[in-house]
Amino acid sequence: MGIKARLTILNFFQFFIWGSWLLTIAAYWFQNKNWSGTDFGAIFSTMGIASLFMPAIAGIIADRWVNAERLYGIFHIISAAILFTVPAINDPDTMFWVMMADMVFYMPTLALGITVAYSALKTKGLDVVRDYPPIRVWGTVGFIVALWIISLTGLETAPEQFYVAAAASLFLGLYSFTLPACPPLGKAQKHNLVSALGLHAFSLFKSYKMAIFFIFAMLLGAALQLTNAYGDTFLHDFKNIPEYKDLVAVKYPAIVMSISQISETLFILAIPFFLRRFGIKKVMLFSMIAWVLRFGLFAYGNPADGLWMIIASCIIYGMAFDFFNISGSLYVESQSEPGIRASAQGLFMMMTNGFGAFFGSRISGIVIDTFFTRADGSFDWRGIWLSFSAYALVVAILFALFFKHKHDPEAFKTAPVH
């Protein structure tokens, strides 16, 4: 089996695991358990808390001591064991700590998977910018397949969704040990206190441009998980309105939300063209404006005559997510030396899915409970989505003003590792 096919399997199951519960945990939480929004914000913040330190630590370990593909496999096997216990949990506090444990091992696999893929492609003399997006698109396909399985089997509000995720995680953990070796490249670096601790990647902050990039990665990271956290339960809530309760979008909201991931498959393939044609600053701005539209369309959409707005929002999500997340990782790769490749990806993950997701999840949960929860316990969804849209617009304006970058098309042409 060729390297592209092998990496395709990796990406498919990496995101199949996440797709099995990420968009539907809110429905399980609010529609089944009826636990509070603040407690749910805490659950989603576990991704952010874990990403504050684990991707960086895992990157350091992979750069200095353990093959990245082996570390990747170990983490997925542990994550599988933890996910298997989730259906037995009956209180939000225990749920928080179990999901925190799972995120400690799952979140660093996102960056480690990128490191393994980039290393394997470069070793084969392939162009990461050209060849990685068509591989990564299968991760999105895996996410979609998982969503459809969970929705069509009636598991959107059921605890068994976590068994599906656990089985996929166990398989991927075992499979990763068959992948090409991705040995530590930081061993040859000159040893001092900084190198001994594996902190070279933080030297990227010495560059004004990279420091600003990472700051805005954090700010935009706060928006990344908001529709993942609330989109599915937003559509489920329409069942409380008689004229909407029997509509397809209300019965199978996860399938409607999967249009977002279908859109991703198209925008992922467009990334090489956009990066080389427009550069990272404009691509990131495209992403930020797309987030403004993503939330704004949700604010005015509904499952009946406003269904086109929800579908348009889901289509726009492809640009919003991919032009930030994947283009950002490619940009970090282009600015990093081989010896800090895993650490640099871990740093990017820490800023987006760490600080960004943590503050976004915690603050959004508090804001929703404080300002957008009515006396009867229902949510003011229009107010929620418009506040998210306004936030994304402010971030876009500030990014345009403060991130200074002169586009060089050659910057995204990568050389093989020697």
N, C-alpha and C positions, 0 to 999 in steps of 0.2 A: 504494500500500500504506500502511495506517495506521501510526501510530507504535508502537502496541502490537504489531502483527505484526512490524514491523522489529526491535523490541527482543526479541521472542520468538526470532527467528532468531539474534540475537547470543547470548542466553543458552543456547540449544540447543547451539550449537557451542563456546561457551566451556567447557562442562562435558563435551561429547562428547570433546574433546581429552583432558581429564583422565581420563575414564572408560575411555579406550582402553588406559591402562597403570597407573593409580594402584593399583588393587586387585590387579592381576595381575603387577606387577613382582616381588613377593615370590615368587610361584610360578616365574617366570622365573629369579630369583636362586637360590633354594634347591633347586628341583626340577631345574633345568637346569644352572646353573653350579656349584652346590654351594659357593658362597663363604660366608664366615662371617657370624654374626649381628652381630658388632661392625661389620664392613664394611658390612653392610646398614643398620644404624642410621646410619652415616655418610652413606649414600646418601639416606635419608629426611630426614636433617638438612639436606640442601641446600636444601629448601624453607624451613626455618627460617632458615638463614644468609642466603639471598637476601632473605627477608622482613624481616630486621633493618634493611636499608637501602634496598632498591629501591622498595617501595611508597611510602615517605616521599619519596624522591628523585623518583619519577615524579609523585607528588601535587604536589610543589613546582613541577616543570616545567609540569604541566597547569594549576596555579593562576596561573602567572606568565608563561609564554612560549609554550607550544604547545597547540593544541586537543587536548582529551582524546581525542577519537575518532581523531585522526591518530596520536598517540603510541601508542594502543592497537593500531592496525593495524601500525605499524612493529614493535612488540615481537612481535606474533604471527608476522609474516613471518620475523623473525630466529629465533624459537623453532622454526619449521618446519624451517629449514635445519639447526639443531642436532639435532633429533630424528631427522632422516634419517640421521645418522651413527651412531646408537646401535647398530644391529645388527652393525656391524663391530668393536665393542669386545670384547676378550677378556681383560681383566684388571680387577680391582675398582678399582685406583687411577685408571686412565684413565676408567673409568665414573663415578667420583666427580666428576672435574673436568668431564666433558661434561655430566652431569646438573646440576652447579652452574651451568654456563653457561646451560643451558636454563631453570633456575629463576630466574636473574637477570632473564630477559625474560618468563617466564610469570607468576610470582607477582604482579607489579604490575598485570597485566591484570585480576586479580580485583577490585581496588579501582577501577581505571579504568573497568571495565565498569559498576560500580555508579554511579560518578560520571556517566558518559554517560547511563545510564538515568534517574537521578533528575533530571538537568538537562533531558532531553527531555520527561519527564512534566510537570515544573513549568512549562516553557515553554508547554506546551499547556493549562495550567490544571488539570491532573489532580492527584488526591490520591495522594501517594507511598505512604502506609501502606495505602490501599485498593487501588490499582491496580498496585503493583509486585509483590506476592506472586504474583498469577495469571500474571504474566509470568515471574518467576523460577522458577516451578514447571517451566517448559519446559527450564530448565537441568538440572534433575534428570532430566527425561525424556531429554534428550540423553545424560546419564551412563549411564542404564539401557540405552538403545539401543546405546551403545558397548560396554558390558559384555556384552550378549547377542551382539553381532556377534563380539567377541573369543572368547567362550566357545564358541559354536556352530560357529565356523570352526576350532576347535582351536588357537587362538593364545595360550592362557593361559600357556603356558610357552615360547612361541616369540618370537624377536626381531622378527618382522614386525608385532607389535602397535604398534611405534614408527613404522612406515611409515603405519599408519592414522592415528595421532595427528598425524604431520607433514602429511599431506594435508589434514586438517580444519583445522589451524592456518594453513596457507597460504590456504585458502579464506576463513577468518574474517578474516585480516589484510587481504586485498583487499576483502572486503565492508565492512569498517569505514569505508572511505573514502567510502561512499555514505550514511553515517548523518548525522543532523542535526548541525550545528556545535555544539560545546561549547567555546566560547572561554574563555580565562583570565579569571577575574573578580577576580583579585588585583592586577591592574595598577593599579587606581584607589586602592589603599591608600597611605597616607602612607609615604614611604620612610624607613627607618632600617636599622640593621644587621640587626635581626631580620627585617624585611619583605624586605630585599634577599636574604636567604638563604632566605626562604620558610618560616620557623620558627614562624609564628603559631599553627599547630595545637598546638604543644607548650604553649601558654598554657592549654590545657584542664587540664593537670596542676595548675594553681593552685587549682582547685576540689577540695576534699577528696573529694567524691562521685565526680568524674570520675577522680581519681587512683586511688581504691580500685577503681573500675570497671575501669580499664585493668590494674591489677595482677591482678585476678581473671580478666580476659580472658586474660592471659598464663598463669596457672595452669591454667585450663580448656583453653586452647589446646594444652597439653601432652598432653591426652587426645584431642584431635580426630583425630589421624592414627593412633592406635594400632591401631584395628581395621582402618583402611585398610591399614596396614603389614603386619599379621599375620593378618587374618581369612581371606584366601583360602588362604594356605599352611597355616593351622591345619586347614582342612577337607581340603586335599590330603594332609596327614599321616595321615589316617585310612585311606588306601590301604594303609598298612603293617600294618593289623590285618585279618586274613582275613575276619572277619564283616562288615566295613564296606566293603571295597574295591570291591564291585560296585554299591553304592548310588548313586542319582542325585545326591545331595548331594556325594558324593566325586568323581564323574565330572565334574560341572558346578558346582563351588563358586562360580564368579563369578555364575552365575544365581541361586543361593541368596542370595548376598550382595546381589544387586540388589534383593531385597525391602526392604532398608534404604532404597534410593533411591525405591522405589515408596511407601514409608511417608512419605518426605519430601514427596511431592507433596500428600499430605493435610494434613500439619502446616503446610506453608507457607501454605496457604489459610486455616488457622485463626489465623495470627499476628495479623492486625488485631483480631480479636475478643479474643484473650487479652491483647494489649498494652493495649487500651482498658479491658478489664474488670478485669484484675489488676495491670497495671503491670510495669515492667521488672524489679523485684527478684523478684517471685514467678515471673515467666516464666523468669528466669535460674535460679532455684531448681528449678523444674520440670525444666529442662534438666540440671542437675547430678545430681538424683536419678535421672533417666533414664539418665545415664552409669553410675551405680552399678549399676543393673539390667542395663544393656547388657552390661557386663563380667561381672557375677555369673552371668547366664544362660548366657553362653558357657562359663563355668567348669564347669558341670554338664551341658551339652548334648552330644549326639552325633548322628550321622547316622541312627540307628535309632530306638529308643524315646525318645531325648532330642531328636529333631528339633524337637519343638514348642518347646523352650527356645531353640534357635537361631533359629527363625522368630520367636518372641516378642521375642528380643533385636533382631532386624532391624527389627521393627515399632517398637520403642521408640526405635531409632536416629533415626527421623524427628523425634521430639520433642527428643532429646538434641542433635542437630546444629542443626536449624532454630531452635529457641527460643533458642539461644545465638548462632549465627553471623548469621542474618538479622535477628533482633530486635535484636542488638547493633549492627549497622550502621544500622538505623533509629533507634535511640536516639542514636547518635553524630551522625547527620544532624540530629536534633531539637535537639541541644545546640550545633550549630556554625553560625557565620555563613557566608553564601554565599561570601565571599572565601577561605575556608579549607576548602571542601567536599571537594575532592580530597585535600588534605593530611590532613584529619581521618580520612577513610576509610583513607588510607595508614598513619596512626598506629595505627588499630585493627587493620589487617592486620599491622603490624609487631609488635604485642604478642601477637596470637594465632598467626598463621602464621610469625612471626619468632621472638621469644624463646621463646614457648610451644612451638612445634613443634620448634625446635632442641634445647631442653633435653629435651623429651619423647622425641624420636627418639634422641638420643645416650645419655641415661641409660637408657632402656628397653633398648637394644641391649646395653649393658654389664651391666645387671642380669640380663637373660636369659642371657647367656653365663656370668655368674658364679654365679648362684643357681638357674637353672631349666634348665640344659643337663646332661643325664645323661652318664655316661661313654661311652656308645655314640653320642653326638652327637644323640640325640632330645631333644625339649623336654618339660618338665613344663607342659603347657598349662593345667592347672587352677591351678597355682601362679601362672602368669603372669597369667591373667585375674583371679584373686582379689586379687593385689597391685594391679592397675590399678583394681579396684572399690574397694578400701580407700582409695586415693589420691583418687578422685572424691568419696568420702564425707567425707573430711577437708576438702577444698576447699569442699564444700557447707555444712558446719557453720561454717567460718570466714567464708564469704560472708554467711550469715544473721546472724552476729554483728557484722560490721564494715561492711557496706554499708548506709548509712542513706539511705532514699529515701521521700518522700511522693508517692504516686501522684497524678498530675494527668492525667485522660483527654484534656484539651485539648492536652497537650504533643505528642501524636502526630497532630495535625491540622496539616499543613504548607501553607504558602502558596506560590503560584507565584513564580518568580524574575522580578524586574523589571529 
